[in-house]
């Protein structure tokens, strides 16, 4: 199956809509949007082209142009896809936010990016308003659930769309034009803006075809939220540039709804996360006997290592294989994967995809021998490689050495070329596939009046892969109470997101630090797990 390409035109918005129409797919269903009550609403590629043209015109009328930053801050909704692709048609940079973000998480991203506009819901506007005085570049808020403008700068999506033409000429977009912005967390600072360019569509499309195996007339479902790189690379761009029908479900996790969709919509390829699969494993076996899954050809997983137990359960329950894939916000597309036609070694990440050179490299930049744990690296230069950390060129440069991109993951390669994940080389927490910064949570905890010090770690969890555990030392005049513990949890949820909310809050006398004042997170983790903390010679006493 071949993607749509036009000589010299790399515009993602064009290729996913108008390009499909020109290839004869105008009447093919592009988006099948399914509500929480399982009502379906179909949009053809012609529909998608007209809607995204209207949104591009609306942004142009508001003064947006090439290089401006525009964000979506929405749950699963049709305007999410219209706004994302419409902005890209205008060569505006499209960023996406998770709908559960709190005020500080919004500020850290919209403020850092100098966002000029955001599309959201009325109920989310108050979060933006709370920090808007610290975002001077933000000129426009568009709301999807009002039939009238709410203020001079808070505008109705419906009104804007009704007043805009469905005709729009997409400029011929060069491959190095900035396109998509996602934010990723680090262990020692604020989230960093990961910028990709329009040439990334080449990697998205090649892997959607070559790894996911998408074919003409397939029905495909990626469960990822569009706030996550998977939700844009494989929930928008790659499949639509192949002319594939995509399912998008607006409901939350629900085994009954999920399997009715897989069954009744005759999904061919399903891309989901290990956390969801581990939750599904809790259902009684008889539950799955009601679903025949007549068309389901392949299942793929992303976001965290795929447990061998999940692979065995999928085989036992559905008589199918599941294929693990590895990539990052920075890589933009799948780099290493298991895939049909290749032996699955349970627990292994798989092998590099076509066109990707991966290696295990020492801290000095030299490849190491097979079976030796080192830094998982990718040879720089693939089409979807990020081009900078926004406003952080020094940090970006530090990710590369001797032509290798250092992923921050530790792994080893076996003699047959399979890669095996070992762990992160930093303290970033992977909870349900979301990378969470312990520093960001610690900083938020210190805003609470009662908290004197805080340390945050991720510890193993059978469902989430890692759960967030916060260690808190209180000012002397305060003591523990259940009310204080609830206050701490709610504060983090409100300021950051529900994903960052600590699952456990441990009250301690002090937080272990080394002699330079750095929090010794490995010591905290060892205390929680009851394991050896290792060398503590640098611990402050």
C-alpha positions in Angstrom: 0.0 0.0 0.0 1.5 3.3 -1.0 1.1 6.7 0.6 0.1 9.9 -1.2 3.0 12.1 -2.1 3.2 15.1 -4.3 6.5 16.4 -5.8 7.8 19.0 -3.4 4.8 19.0 -1.1 5.5 17.7 2.4 2.6 19.5 4.2 1.1 16.9 6.6 -2.3 18.6 6.6 -2.5 18.5 2.8 -1.2 14.9 2.4 -3.8 13.6 5.0 -6.8 15.3 3.3 -6.6 16.9 -0.1 -3.9 14.5 -1.2 -6.3 11.6 -0.4 -9.1 13.2 -2.4 -6.8 13.7 -5.4 -5.9 10.0 -5.1 -9.5 9.0 -5.6 -10.4 8.5 -1.9 -12.8 11.5 -1.5 -15.7 9.2 -0.5 -13.8 6.9 1.7 -14.5 7.2 5.4 -11.5 8.8 7.0 -12.8 9.2 10.6 -15.3 7.1 12.3 -16.0 9.0 15.5 -17.7 6.9 18.2 -19.4 8.5 21.2 -19.3 7.1 24.7 -22.8 5.6 24.0 -21.3 4.0 20.9 -23.1 6.2 18.4 -21.0 6.6 15.2 -20.4 9.6 13.1 -18.6 9.2 9.8 -16.4 11.8 8.0 -15.0 11.1 4.6 -11.7 12.4 3.3 -13.6 15.1 1.4 -15.4 16.1 4.6 -12.1 16.2 6.4 -10.5 18.3 3.7 -13.4 20.9 3.7 -13.4 21.1 7.5 -9.6 21.6 7.8 -9.7 24.2 5.0 -12.3 26.1 7.0 -10.2 26.0 10.1 -7.1 27.1 8.2 -9.0 30.1 6.9 -10.3 30.9 10.3 -6.8 31.0 11.8 -5.6 33.1 8.9 -8.4 35.6 9.5 -7.3 35.8 13.2 -3.8 36.7 12.0 -2.0 33.3 12.3 0.8 32.6 9.9 3.8 30.4 9.3 5.7 29.5 12.5 3.0 30.7 14.9 2.2 28.2 17.8 -1.3 26.9 18.2 -2.4 24.2 20.7 -5.3 21.8 21.1 -6.4 21.3 24.7 -9.3 18.9 24.2 -10.6 15.5 25.1 -11.4 13.2 22.1 -13.5 15.3 19.8 -13.8 15.9 16.1 -12.4 19.5 16.3 -9.2 18.0 17.7 -8.4 16.5 14.3 -9.8 19.4 12.3 -7.7 22.0 14.3 -4.5 19.9 14.2 -4.6 19.4 10.4 -6.0 22.8 9.7 -3.2 24.5 11.5 -0.6 22.5 9.7 -2.2 23.4 6.3 -1.4 27.1 7.2 2.1 26.1 8.3 1.2 27.0 11.8 3.0 24.7 14.4 0.4 22.4 16.0 0.9 21.4 19.6 -1.3 19.1 21.7 -2.1 19.0 25.4 -3.7 16.3 27.5 -7.2 17.3 28.6 -6.5 16.5 32.3 -3.6 19.0 32.6 -3.8 21.5 35.4 -2.9 25.2 35.5 0.9 24.8 36.0 1.2 22.1 33.3 -0.7 24.4 30.9 1.5 27.4 31.7 4.8 25.4 31.4 3.8 24.4 27.8 1.8 27.3 26.4 4.1 29.8 28.1 7.3 28.2 27.0 6.1 27.9 23.4 4.7 31.5 23.3 1.5 30.0 22.0 -0.6 32.5 20.1 -3.8 30.4 20.4 -5.5 27.4 21.9 -8.7 25.5 21.1 -10.5 24.0 24.1 -13.8 23.5 26.0 -15.7 26.2 28.0 -15.1 24.2 31.2 -11.3 24.3 30.6 -11.1 28.1 30.0 -10.9 28.8 33.7 -7.7 26.8 34.0 -6.2 28.9 31.2 -7.5 32.1 32.7 -5.8 31.4 36.0 -2.4 31.6 34.4 -3.1 33.8 31.4 -1.4 36.9 32.8 1.8 34.9 32.6 1.3 34.1 28.9 1.5 37.4 27.1 1.7 35.8 23.7 -1.7 34.1 24.0 -4.1 36.1 22.0 -7.0 33.7 21.1 -9.0 31.0 22.9 -11.4 29.1 20.7 -14.1 27.0 22.4 -15.8 24.1 20.7 -19.0 24.0 22.8 -20.5 27.5 22.3 -22.6 28.8 19.4 -21.5 32.4 20.2 -18.4 34.3 20.9 -17.9 34.5 24.7 -15.5 37.6 24.6 -13.5 39.5 22.1 -10.7 37.0 22.4 -12.7 33.8 23.4 -14.3 32.7 20.2 -16.8 30.1 19.1 -15.4 27.3 16.9 -18.9 26.9 15.3 -19.1 30.6 14.4 -15.6 30.7 13.0 -16.2 27.6 10.9 -19.5 28.9 9.6 -17.9 32.1 8.5 -14.9 30.5 6.8 -14.6 29.2 3.3 -14.2 25.5 2.6 -11.6 26.3 -0.1 -8.0 26.8 0.9 -4.8 26.6 -1.1 -2.1 24.9 0.9 1.3 26.5 0.4 4.0 24.2 -1.0 5.7 23.2 2.2 9.3 22.3 2.4 10.4 19.3 4.4 12.2 21.3 7.1 9.2 23.5 7.9 8.3 23.2 11.7 5.1 21.2 12.1 4.4 19.4 15.4 5.3 20.3 19.0 5.0 17.8 21.9 6.3 18.3 25.4 8.3 15.6 27.3 9.4 15.5 30.9 12.9 15.3 32.3 14.2 14.4 35.7 15.8 17.7 36.6 13.7 20.5 35.0 10.6 21.7 33.3 9.0 19.8 30.4 10.9 20.4 27.1 9.2 21.2 23.8 10.1 18.6 21.2 9.8 20.1 17.7 9.3 18.0 14.6 9.1 19.2 11.0 6.8 18.2 8.1 9.3 15.6 6.7 8.4 13.5 9.7 5.4 12.3 7.6 7.8 10.1 5.7 8.7 8.1 8.9 5.1 8.1 10.1 3.8 6.7 6.9 6.6 4.2 6.3 6.2 2.6 9.7 2.4 2.7 9.6 2.7 0.5 6.4 5.9 -1.4 7.2 5.4 -2.1 10.9 1.7 -1.8 11.6 1.0 -3.4 8.2 -1.9 -1.1 7.3 -3.5 -2.0 4.0 -6.0 -0.5 1.6 -9.5 -0.8 3.0 -8.3 -1.5 6.5 -10.2 -0.3 9.6 -7.7 0.8 12.2 -7.9 1.8 15.9 -5.2 3.5 17.9 -6.5 4.1 21.4 -3.8 6.8 22.2 -4.8 10.3 23.2 -3.7 13.0 20.8 -1.8 14.6 23.7 0.7 11.9 23.3 3.1 11.5 20.3 1.5 8.1 19.5 -1.9 9.8 19.1 -0.6 12.2 16.4 2.0 10.0 14.6 -0.3 6.9 14.5 -3.7 8.3 15.5 -3.6 11.0 12.8 -0.7 11.3 10.3 0.6 7.9 9.2 -2.7 6.1 8.7 -4.5 9.0 7.0 -1.6 9.5 4.6 -2.2 5.8 3.7 -5.9 6.5 3.1 -7.0 4.2 6.0 -10.3 4.5 8.0 -9.5 5.4 11.6 -11.7 4.7 14.6 -11.7 7.3 17.4 -13.6 6.5 20.6 -14.6 9.4 22.8 -15.3 7.2 25.9 -13.0 6.3 28.7 -11.6 2.8 29.3 -14.5 0.3 29.3 -13.9 -3.4 28.4 -17.5 -3.8 27.1 -17.3 -0.8 24.8 -13.8 -1.5 23.6 -14.6 -5.1 22.6 -17.9 -4.1 21.0 -16.0 -1.6 18.9 -13.3 -4.2 17.9 -16.0 -6.7 17.1 -18.8 -4.7 15.4 -16.5 -2.2 13.6 -14.5 -5.1 12.2 -11.2 -3.5 13.2 -8.2 -5.0 11.3 -5.3 -3.4 13.2 -5.4 -2.4 16.9 -2.7 -0.3 18.5 -2.9 0.1 22.3 -0.8 0.2 25.5 0.3 -2.4 28.0 -1.5 -0.7 30.9 -4.8 -1.1 29.1 -4.0 -4.7 28.3 -3.1 -5.5 31.9 -6.4 -4.1 33.0 -8.2 -6.2 30.4 -6.5 -9.3 31.8 -8.5 -8.8 35.0 -11.7 -9.7 33.3 -13.1 -13.2 33.6 -12.2 -15.4 30.6 -15.9 -15.9 29.8 -16.2 -12.2 29.1 -14.1 -12.5 25.9 -16.0 -15.6 24.6 -18.8 -13.3 23.5 -16.6 -11.6 21.0 -15.4 -13.2 17.8 -13.2 -10.4 16.5 -13.8 -11.6 13.0 -11.5 -9.1 11.2 -8.8 -8.4 13.8 -5.5 -9.3 12.1 -2.8 -7.8 14.3 -2.4 -6.1 17.7 0.4 -3.7 18.6 1.6 -2.2 21.8 3.5 1.0 22.7 4.5 3.2 25.6 6.3 0.8 28.0 7.8 -2.6 27.9 5.4 -5.4 27.0 5.3 -8.0 29.7 5.8 -11.7 28.6 2.6 -12.4 30.6 0.6 -10.1 28.4 1.9 -11.8 25.3 1.0 -15.2 26.7 -2.5 -14.0 27.7 -3.2 -12.6 24.2 -2.2 -15.8 22.6 -4.2 -17.9 25.0 -7.3 -15.7 24.9 -7.4 -14.5 21.3 -5.2 -17.0 19.4 -3.2 -14.0 18.1 0.2 -12.5 18.6 0.8 -9.0 20.0 3.8 -7.0 18.7 5.7 -4.5 20.9 7.0 -1.2 19.4 9.5 1.3 20.8 9.8 4.9 20.1 9.9 8.3 21.9 8.5 11.8 21.6 11.9 12.7 20.3 12.1 10.0 17.6 8.6 10.8 16.4 8.1 7.3 14.9 8.7 3.7 15.6 12.4 2.9 15.7 12.5 -0.7 17.1 9.7 -3.3 16.9 8.5 -6.8 16.8 6.3 -7.3 13.7 4.6 -10.0 11.7 7.0 -12.4 10.0 9.6 -12.0 12.7 10.0 -14.3 15.6 8.7 -12.8 18.9 11.0 -13.2 21.8 8.7 -12.4 24.8 10.2 -9.4 26.7 12.3 -8.2 23.8 11.7 -4.8 22.1 12.4 -6.4 18.7 14.7 -5.3 15.9 15.3 -1.9 14.3 12.8 -1.0 11.5 13.9 -0.5 7.9 16.2 2.5 7.5 17.0 2.8 11.2 20.4 2.0 12.7 20.3 1.3 16.4 23.1 0.3 18.7 24.1 -0.1 22.4 26.7 2.6 23.0 28.9 3.4 25.9 28.9 6.8 27.7 32.0 7.7 25.7 30.1 7.1 22.4 31.5 3.7 21.4 29.3 0.7 20.5 29.6 -2.1 23.1 29.5 -5.9 22.6 26.4 -8.0 22.4 24.7 -8.8 25.8 26.4 -5.8 27.5 24.1 -3.2 28.9 24.6 0.4 27.7 22.8 3.4 26.2 20.2 2.7 23.6 21.1 5.0 20.7 19.9 5.6 17.2 22.0 6.9 14.3 20.9 10.5 13.7 19.2 11.7 10.6 15.9 9.8 10.2 13.0 11.9 8.8 11.0 12.1 12.0 13.9 13.0 14.3 13.2 16.0 16.4 15.1 19.2 15.3 15.3 20.9 18.7 14.2 21.2 22.2 12.3 24.5 22.1 14.4 27.2 23.9 16.9 24.6 25.0 19.5 24.2 22.3 22.2 23.2 24.8 20.1 20.3 26.1 19.3 19.3 22.6 23.0 19.2 21.6 23.7 17.1 24.7 21.5 14.3 23.3 24.0 13.6 20.5 27.5 12.2 20.5 29.6 10.8 17.6 26.5 10.8 15.4 24.3 8.9 17.8 21.1 10.1 19.4 21.1 9.0 23.1 17.6 8.0 24.0 18.0 7.9 27.8 17.1 4.2 27.9 19.4 1.5 29.0 19.2 -1.8 27.0 21.3 -4.6 25.6 21.3 -6.4 22.2 21.4 -10.2 22.0 23.6 -12.0 19.3 20.6 -12.3 17.0 20.0 -8.5 16.9 17.0 -8.3 19.3 17.1 -5.3 21.7 16.1 -5.8 25.4 15.0 -2.9 27.6 16.7 -2.6 31.0 15.6 0.8 32.4 15.9 4.6 32.2 19.2 6.2 32.7 17.5 9.1 34.5 14.7 9.3 37.1 11.8 9.9 34.7 8.7 7.9 35.8 6.8 5.9 33.2 3.3 5.5 34.5 0.7 4.0 32.2 2.9 5.0 29.2 3.2 8.7 30.3 6.6 10.1 31.2 6.3 12.1 34.4 9.0 14.4 35.8 9.7 13.8 39.5 11.2 17.3 39.6 7.9 18.8 38.4 5.9 17.0 41.1 8.5 17.9 43.7 8.3 21.5 42.8 4.5 21.5 43.0 4.6 19.8 46.4 6.8 22.5 47.8 4.1 25.0 47.0 2.0 23.5 49.7 2.3 25.4 53.0 2.8 22.3 55.2 5.5 20.8 53.0 9.2 21.5 53.8 10.9 19.0 51.5 9.7 16.4 48.9 11.2 13.6 46.9 9.3 11.7 44.2 10.1 8.3 42.7 8.5 5.7 40.4 8.2 2.1 41.7 7.0 -1.0 39.9 3.3 -1.6 39.6 1.5 -4.5 38.1 -1.0 -2.4 36.2 0.7 1.0 35.6 4.2 -0.3 35.1 5.4 2.4 37.5 3.4 4.3 40.1 4.2 7.7 41.6 5.3 7.7 45.2 5.9 11.0 47.0 8.0 11.3 50.1 7.1 14.4 52.1 8.8 16.1 55.1 6.6 18.6 56.9 7.5 21.9 58.6 8.0 21.3 62.3 4.7 22.9 63.3 2.6 20.5 61.1 1.8 16.8 61.6 0.3 14.1 59.5 -3.5 13.9 59.0 -5.7 12.1 56.4 -7.0 15.6 55.5 -3.4 16.7 54.7 -2.7 13.6 52.6 -5.9 14.3 50.6 -4.9 18.0 50.2 -1.5 16.9 48.8 -3.1 14.6 46.2 -5.7 17.1 45.1 -3.2 19.9 44.8 -1.0 17.9 42.5 -4.0 16.9 40.4 -5.2 20.5 40.1 -1.8 22.0 39.3 -0.3 19.3 37.1 -2.6 16.4 36.1 -4.3 13.3 37.4 -1.5 11.2 35.8 1.0 13.0 38.1 -1.0 12.4 41.3 0.9 10.3 43.8 -0.5 6.9 44.4 1.3 6.8 47.8 2.3 9.7 50.0 5.0 8.7 52.6 5.6 11.1 55.4 9.3 11.2 56.6 11.5 13.2 58.9 13.8 14.3 56.1 14.6 13.7 52.4 18.0 12.0 51.7 20.4 14.2 49.7 24.0 14.0 48.6 26.6 16.5 49.7 25.8 18.7 46.7 22.1 18.9 47.8 20.7 16.5 45.1 17.8 14.4 46.1 18.9 10.7 46.4 15.9 9.2 44.6 17.4 5.7 44.4 17.7 5.7 48.2 14.0 6.7 48.5 13.0 3.9 46.1 15.1 1.4 48.0 13.5 2.4 51.3 10.0 2.0 49.8 10.8 -1.4 48.2 12.9 -2.7 51.1 16.0 -3.2 49.0 19.6 -2.3 49.2 20.3 1.3 48.4 23.8 0.6 47.2 26.6 3.1 47.7 25.5 5.9 50.0 29.0 7.3 50.7 27.9 10.6 49.2 24.8 10.9 51.4 24.6 14.1 53.4 24.7 13.4 57.1 
